[in-house]
Amino acid sequence: MVSECFLMALVGSFGFQEEQGLILNPDFAVVAEEGLPAHWKAWQPRWEAAGCRLRATPQGLWVDAPGRPYAVGGVYQEVKGLQGGQAYGIEVLAEVRDLPPPFRSLLVRWSWLQGQKELHPAGMLVRGPFPVEGGLRFHDVLVAPLEADGARLSLEVKWPQGGIVLWKRVKVYPTTPPPPRKVKVGTVYLRPRNSTPEQNVALFCHQIDAAGQLGLDILCLPEALTVVGTGRNLVECAEPIPGPSTQRLGEAARRHRLWVVAGLVERDGDRIYNTAVLLDRQGNLAGKYRKVHLPREEWKLGVTPGEEYPVFVTDFGTIAIQICYDWFFPEAEAIFALKGAEIIFAPTWGNTWPDQDGRVEGETTFRVRARDNGVYMVPSVYDGNSLIIDPMGRILASSNGQEGIVWAEIDLNLRESLPWVGHWRSIGPRDRMPSTYGLLTEP
């Protein structure tokens, strides 16, 4: 066990203040007659044989389950007298030993109450755990719904696999609400005809200029924009990256201080890639993605597939890029989301037509990819409609067959819950079972 001096230093490193806040017995120091911390109630599964062992110790609440790798259990406390519309900070400190990935095994759940009624059956998972010196920290700020007058805080352990959890300290306190993280996101629907690569670049620079007049933060252009409408193929339009097209597109991005995603064809030594670039507000090359999944039209030309799924940190959030045929494969978006992407931009040749004759087409598939992973999807296409889709799968903006830019202002701090499951972005990765997916990676 850690010493008392070390524990106090650890608590200080987590940003806890000395005042108790709204939680009773926040460090589990007062022990009730049944051996559990006073003011905390135990919860265990209906099947008692699958329950964790809970016991109060001088260092905190000890949770383990010797010989029961798939045990579950925890404690909860109800917080009374909360005010609707008020923001509350939640902080929890824990220490673990020999535990599988804590992200899957430790959960801090906050459920708003109206009287004794839960406003949502899944509640909201508090962000974390984040590693800090000596342990793990959960921290979040949640705003009470107007009808809420209380809440339930639950500290949960799921499938410890022989590991040990020590819940050390909890704090709940009124605070100021977090500011929104609003981003103006745009996408282009434009198909050049009877053109040249240079003319195409000029056409899409005009779209960047129009995005600048709209005050957008980022604009998505379609796939292989130097190829479409020119009568040439990908190999004939390949160029270095950075190169002449990134320079001209970057100049337009710099004029208006916005981010740009653009599909190009890259020549790198003796290889050709279908590539999308990310240009920053200064017009510099901030990153690139090489298309991983190649249809027959590309691999027969000799295009080389990419092998990585990078994400990019911008001044407004974390994004990823995929290209056209990639959207046929759900694994790509899942990887991007697991790596932290909040928006996935998709330069695409086609298509995003609505469903036809009962067949699922591109529009529905993009909506499902967004919903599967709790991300925004932003395709820019030549066939169908360019779209902005939210993490619930709703279409926020569509070109509806009209050339030009469509855009939407989104809030990346918004966490919307599904009716029964809850906030999928925080729950889905925890309930994923990668140990059972081996068939997906077999040759």
HELIX and SHEET records of a PDB file:
HELIX    1   1 GLU A    4  SER A   13  1                                  10    
HELIX    2   2 GLU A   48  ALA A   50  5                                   3    
HELIX    3   3 PRO A  102  SER A  105  1                                   4    
HELIX    4   4 PRO A  197  LEU A  214  1                                  18    
HELIX    5   5 VAL A  235  CYS A  237  5                                   3    
HELIX    6   6 PRO A  244  HIS A  256  1                                  13    
HELIX    7   7 ARG A  296  TRP A  299  1                                   4    
HELIX    8   8 CYS A  324  PHE A  328  5                                   5    
HELIX    9   9 PRO A  330  LEU A  338  1                                   9    
HELIX   10  10 GLY A  362  ASN A  373  1                                  12    
HELIX   11  11 TRP A  424  ASP A  431  1                                   8    
HELIX   12  12 PRO A  434  THR A  436  5                                   3    
HELIX   13  13 GLY A  438  THR A  441  5                                   4    
SHEET    1   A 5 LYS A  41  TRP A  43  0                                        
SHEET    2   A 5 VAL A  72  LYS A  80 -1                                        
SHEET    3   A 5 GLY A 150  LYS A 158 -1                                        
SHEET    4   A 5 LEU A 106  GLN A 114 -1                                        
SHEET    5   A 5 LYS A 117  GLU A 118 -1                                        
SHEET    1   B 5 LYS A  41  TRP A  43  0                                        
SHEET    2   B 5 VAL A  72  LYS A  80 -1                                        
SHEET    3   B 5 GLY A 150  LYS A 158 -1                                        
SHEET    4   B 5 LEU A 106  GLN A 114 -1                                        
SHEET    5   B 5 MET A 124  LEU A 125 -1                                        
SHEET    1   C 6 ARG A  53  THR A  57  0                                        
SHEET    2   C 6 GLY A  60  ASP A  64 -1                                        
SHEET    3   C 6 ILE A 164  THR A 175 -1                                        
SHEET    4   C 6 ALA A  87  ARG A  97 -1                                        
SHEET    5   C 6 GLY A 135  VAL A 143 -1                                        
SHEET    6   C 6 PHE A 130  VAL A 132 -1                                        
SHEET    1   D 6 LEU A 285  ARG A 290  0                                        
SHEET    2   D 6 ARG A 271  LEU A 279 -1                                        
SHEET    3   D 6 TRP A 259  ASP A 268 -1                                        
SHEET    4   D 6 ILE A 218  CYS A 220  1                                        
SHEET    5   D 6 LYS A 182  TYR A 189  1                                        
SHEET    6   D 6 GLY A 404  ASP A 411 -1                                        
SHEET    1   E 4 VAL A 311  VAL A 313  0                                        
SHEET    2   E 4 THR A 318  ILE A 321 -1                                        
SHEET    3   E 4 ILE A 343  PRO A 347  1                                        
SHEET    4   E 4 TYR A 376  SER A 380  1                                        
SHEET    1   F 2 LEU A 387  ILE A 389  0                                        
SHEET    2   F 2 ILE A 395  SER A 398 -1                                        
END                                                                             
